[in-house]
Amino acid sequence: MGTNILVIANYIYDIYYWLILINIFGSWFPQFQSTKIGMLIGKLVNPYLSVFRKFIPPLGMIDFSPIIAIFAYSYIGRFALEGLRQLLIMLGAF
């Protein structure tokens, strides 16, 4: 049971990571952002990215906040998944 929870959490983590990357690369193509899938991805990802955009303003045409957001998501996400794994071990779910 605990393994299934961890696998599902890891899938969710990976899917959101790829959605962030798709949104970042999609921002290079304005026509992508106006499609239904582009708008859906934007609605899912932009609240997370906007946290970083508040503190890291763009420098001219270059926005470094998504890079920092990806690093933060990788670090915090892996830390959270490991914490979940340790919690499941403590609860005896493994």
Backbone bond lengths (Angstrom), bond angles and torsions (degrees), N, CA, C in turn:
res aa  C-N    CA-C-N  psi(-1)  N-CA   C-N-CA  omega(-1)  CA-C   N-CA-C  phi
1 M - - - 1.452 - - 1.532 111.14 -
2 G 1.342 115.17 -46.28 1.461 119.09 -179.02 1.515 112.20 -64.32
3 T 1.319 115.90 -34.74 1.463 119.89 178.26 1.519 110.59 -63.86
4 N 1.327 116.50 -40.48 1.463 120.21 179.33 1.521 111.39 -63.78
5 I 1.323 116.69 -41.50 1.467 120.56 178.56 1.518 109.89 -61.54
6 L 1.319 116.19 -44.04 1.458 120.46 -179.09 1.525 111.52 -66.54
7 V 1.316 117.72 -39.16 1.462 121.69 178.14 1.529 110.69 -64.71
8 I 1.328 117.14 -43.87 1.470 120.97 178.99 1.526 110.58 -63.89
9 A 1.337 116.80 -44.03 1.465 120.53 178.56 1.521 110.66 -61.38
10 N 1.320 117.16 -39.22 1.461 121.16 179.18 1.530 111.04 -67.07
11 Y 1.335 117.51 -39.78 1.465 120.86 176.18 1.525 111.33 -62.15
12 I 1.320 116.35 -44.57 1.463 120.17 179.25 1.525 109.94 -61.99
13 Y 1.322 115.92 -43.68 1.459 120.66 177.47 1.529 110.92 -58.43
14 D 1.329 116.99 -48.32 1.467 121.15 -178.81 1.521 112.34 -64.78
15 I 1.320 117.24 -41.68 1.468 120.57 -179.89 1.525 110.42 -61.85
16 Y 1.334 116.90 -44.90 1.464 119.42 -179.44 1.527 110.75 -66.70
17 Y 1.320 117.25 -36.21 1.466 121.17 176.17 1.533 110.03 -58.74
18 W 1.338 116.50 -46.80 1.468 120.21 179.67 1.523 111.37 -67.42
19 L 1.326 117.90 -34.01 1.461 119.97 176.58 1.528 110.76 -64.13
20 I 1.319 117.00 -38.79 1.466 120.33 176.38 1.524 109.78 -61.86
21 L 1.325 116.88 -47.31 1.469 119.92 -179.94 1.526 111.74 -62.90
22 I 1.327 117.31 -42.49 1.469 120.54 178.43 1.515 110.14 -61.68
23 N 1.323 116.73 -41.18 1.459 119.90 179.05 1.528 111.45 -64.97
24 I 1.320 116.86 -40.17 1.465 120.40 179.33 1.523 110.32 -64.06
25 F 1.329 116.88 -50.01 1.468 119.19 179.99 1.528 111.57 -69.66
26 G 1.316 117.05 -31.83 1.462 120.61 177.19 1.513 112.82 -67.04
27 S 1.338 116.56 -23.98 1.470 119.23 178.71 1.523 111.58 -68.05
28 W 1.320 117.38 -16.56 1.465 120.87 176.36 1.527 111.35 -76.22
29 F 1.326 117.16 -15.87 1.464 122.40 -177.29 1.523 109.12 -123.17
30 P 1.330 117.45 99.00 1.470 119.85 -177.44 1.525 113.40 -57.30
31 Q 1.320 118.61 -31.43 1.460 120.06 179.76 1.531 111.13 -66.66
32 F 1.337 118.48 -28.20 1.464 121.05 176.92 1.527 110.79 -68.14
33 Q 1.319 116.29 -39.70 1.460 120.22 -177.99 1.518 112.73 -67.02
34 S 1.306 117.57 -21.31 1.465 120.09 -179.39 1.527 112.83 -91.69
35 T 1.340 117.94 -3.52 1.455 120.36 176.90 1.535 109.27 -80.67
36 K 1.332 115.66 164.55 1.467 119.51 -179.59 1.519 111.53 -62.27
37 I 1.314 116.55 -42.65 1.469 119.07 -179.55 1.521 111.13 -68.85
38 G 1.310 117.12 -36.90 1.463 120.79 177.12 1.518 111.81 -64.20
39 M 1.332 116.12 -40.60 1.467 119.68 178.03 1.528 111.08 -68.16
40 L 1.331 117.19 -38.78 1.461 120.87 178.48 1.525 110.85 -63.84
41 I 1.317 116.42 -46.75 1.468 120.12 178.30 1.523 110.04 -62.25
42 G 1.319 116.99 -40.73 1.461 120.50 177.76 1.518 112.32 -60.88
43 K 1.328 117.29 -41.40 1.464 120.54 178.62 1.521 111.93 -64.93
44 L 1.325 116.77 -32.09 1.458 120.25 -179.71 1.526 112.72 -79.97
45 V 1.322 117.02 -34.73 1.461 121.29 -170.20 1.530 113.38 -100.89
46 N 1.313 118.22 -34.49 1.463 120.20 -174.96 1.521 114.93 -60.03
47 P 1.340 120.93 -33.28 1.480 117.60 175.07 1.533 112.76 -59.99
48 Y 1.322 116.68 -38.32 1.465 119.66 177.16 1.525 110.88 -68.95
49 L 1.319 117.62 -45.54 1.467 120.56 -178.35 1.527 112.00 -68.00
50 S 1.322 117.42 -30.28 1.467 119.98 -178.27 1.525 111.80 -65.48
51 V 1.328 117.43 -26.75 1.468 120.25 176.08 1.525 109.43 -60.49
52 F 1.299 117.84 -42.27 1.457 122.00 -178.35 1.527 111.66 -78.34
53 R 1.317 116.46 -30.89 1.470 119.40 178.80 1.527 111.89 -68.04
54 K 1.327 117.99 -24.13 1.466 120.99 177.17 1.522 111.18 -67.63
55 F 1.333 116.40 -34.85 1.453 120.55 -174.68 1.521 113.76 -99.02
56 I 1.324 117.17 -21.69 1.463 121.08 -178.16 1.529 108.21 -123.14
57 P 1.319 117.48 92.50 1.468 119.21 -178.99 1.520 111.37 -70.97
58 P 1.330 117.45 153.34 1.466 120.46 177.75 1.528 111.18 -64.20
59 L 1.312 115.51 145.80 1.461 121.47 174.92 1.523 107.41 -102.43
60 G 1.301 115.98 96.70 1.459 120.69 -175.36 1.515 109.88 67.81
61 M 1.323 116.54 -121.43 1.466 121.39 -179.88 1.533 112.32 -91.76
62 I 1.318 117.28 -2.72 1.463 120.65 -174.96 1.523 109.64 -105.00
63 D 1.333 114.95 126.79 1.457 121.69 178.90 1.527 107.95 -110.40
64 F 1.327 116.34 110.84 1.459 121.33 -178.68 1.525 112.94 -87.00
65 S 1.316 118.08 -9.04 1.464 120.35 -176.20 1.532 113.35 -60.93
66 P 1.344 120.69 -37.13 1.465 117.93 176.99 1.529 114.13 -63.15
67 I 1.324 117.09 -32.14 1.459 120.03 178.32 1.527 109.88 -65.77
68 I 1.321 116.28 -45.57 1.458 120.89 177.84 1.527 109.79 -64.68
69 A 1.333 116.76 -38.22 1.469 120.87 179.05 1.520 111.42 -63.37
70 I 1.325 117.65 -39.87 1.469 121.29 178.30 1.527 110.32 -65.34
71 F 1.340 117.39 -45.14 1.459 119.60 178.46 1.526 111.28 -62.18
72 A 1.326 116.82 -43.70 1.468 120.53 179.12 1.521 110.67 -63.28
73 Y 1.328 117.00 -43.31 1.463 120.44 179.74 1.522 110.93 -63.04
74 S 1.315 117.09 -41.18 1.464 120.69 179.00 1.525 111.00 -63.01
75 Y 1.314 116.33 -47.71 1.456 120.45 -177.62 1.526 111.28 -67.30
76 I 1.315 116.93 -52.47 1.461 121.00 -176.70 1.530 110.80 -67.09
77 G 1.321 116.96 -38.56 1.462 120.36 -179.87 1.516 112.33 -64.97
78 R 1.309 116.77 -45.72 1.467 119.77 178.85 1.528 110.76 -65.75
79 F 1.318 116.60 -37.66 1.466 121.10 176.31 1.530 110.01 -62.76
80 A 1.324 117.29 -43.12 1.468 121.54 179.71 1.525 111.49 -67.18
81 L 1.321 117.63 -40.49 1.465 120.10 178.18 1.525 111.45 -65.05
82 E 1.320 116.34 -38.85 1.468 119.20 176.93 1.527 110.40 -67.27
83 G 1.322 116.83 -38.94 1.457 120.25 176.11 1.521 111.77 -62.31
84 L 1.327 116.73 -40.80 1.458 120.89 176.55 1.520 110.74 -63.20
85 R 1.319 116.90 -41.38 1.466 120.70 178.60 1.520 110.78 -62.25
86 Q 1.333 116.54 -44.55 1.467 120.44 178.85 1.530 111.26 -64.43
87 L 1.327 117.06 -38.89 1.465 120.91 177.60 1.517 111.31 -63.52
88 L 1.321 116.53 -43.02 1.461 119.95 178.66 1.527 111.71 -65.49
89 I 1.320 117.10 -34.76 1.456 120.83 175.69 1.531 109.82 -65.65
90 M 1.330 117.20 -44.53 1.457 121.01 179.47 1.529 111.94 -62.62
91 L 1.337 116.39 -35.52 1.457 120.28 -179.82 1.528 112.26 -80.76
92 G 1.323 115.83 -5.63 1.454 120.31 179.16 1.505 113.93 77.33
93 A 1.318 117.13 24.53 1.466 121.15 -179.19 1.521 112.30 -80.30
94 F 1.318 117.55 -11.58 1.473 120.54 178.16 1.508 109.70 -97.15
